[in-house]
């Protein structure tokens, strides 16, 4: 009985942790439309931080790999000063949402298509 207050305190602490563990989110994208849905997540919806972080990480990874593969022939050229990643991904969301064809492209191809279209090299 002396441990009852300790057990009650542990239960109060453990309940939110258990609830948090049940909210685990698995994220995976195949199409530009799916990527745009993650990038355009409403910050107030459940798992919005995870969705937006996944989007930013995915996009940065794609850009890094594609620029490395391209060598001297860049697939797109950012202006100077470059817009923020958030601003660019916001434009990507609109681009994907405005066209069924854009939404159905593969996630990597769609993102690169958007960047080449939005930021062509002159």
MOPEFEN-V292702 format. One record per residue. N is the residue number from 0. BURIAL is b if it has 9 or more other C-alpha atoms within 8 Angstrom, else e. D_LAST is the distance of its C-alpha to the last C-alpha in Angstrom with 1 decimal. Layout:
BEGIN
((N:BURIAL:D_LAST) (N:BURIAL:D_LAST))
END
This chain:
BEGIN
((0:e:77.6) (1:e:76.5) (2:e:73.1) (3:e:72.6) (4:e:70.7) (5:e:68.4) (6:e:67.8) (7:e:67.1) (8:e:64.6) (9:e:62.8) (10:e:62.7) (11:e:61.0) (12:e:58.4) (13:e:57.9) (14:e:57.5) (15:e:54.1) (16:e:52.9) (17:e:54.1) (18:e:52.5) (19:e:49.2) (20:e:49.5) (21:e:49.9) (22:e:46.5) (23:e:44.5) (24:e:41.3) (25:e:39.8) (26:e:36.1) (27:e:34.2) (28:e:31.3) (29:e:30.5) (30:b:28.2) (31:b:25.4) (32:b:28.0) (33:b:30.3) (34:b:27.7) (35:b:26.9) (36:b:30.6) (37:b:31.0) (38:b:28.0) (39:b:29.4) (40:b:33.0) (41:e:35.2) (42:e:36.2) (43:e:39.8) (44:e:40.1) (45:e:41.8) (46:e:39.6) (47:b:36.6) (48:e:36.0) (49:e:36.0) (50:b:33.7) (51:b:31.1) (52:e:31.4) (53:b:31.1) (54:b:27.9) (55:b:26.3) (56:e:27.6) (57:e:26.4) (58:b:22.9) (59:e:22.7) (60:e:24.3) (61:b:21.9) (62:b:18.8) (63:e:20.6) (64:e:21.6) (65:b:18.5) (66:b:16.5) (67:e:19.4) (68:e:19.6) (69:b:16.0) (70:e:16.5) (71:e:13.7) (72:e:11.6) (73:b:10.7) (74:b:11.1) (75:b:9.3) (76:b:8.1) (77:e:10.7) (78:e:10.7) (79:e:13.3) (80:e:16.0) (81:e:15.5) (82:e:17.7) (83:e:20.9) (84:e:21.4) (85:e:23.9) (86:e:21.7) (87:b:19.0) (88:b:21.8) (89:b:23.4) (90:e:20.4) (91:b:20.6) (92:b:24.3) (93:e:23.8) (94:b:21.3) (95:b:23.9) (96:b:26.8) (97:e:25.5) (98:e:25.4) (99:e:28.0) (100:e:25.6) (101:b:23.3) (102:b:26.4) (103:b:27.8) (104:b:24.9) (105:b:25.8) (106:b:25.1) (107:b:22.7) (108:b:20.9) (109:b:20.8) (110:b:19.4) (111:b:16.6) (112:e:16.0) (113:b:16.0) (114:b:13.6) (115:b:11.0) (116:e:11.7) (117:e:11.9) (118:b:9.1) (119:b:6.3) (120:e:3.8) (121:e:0.0))
END
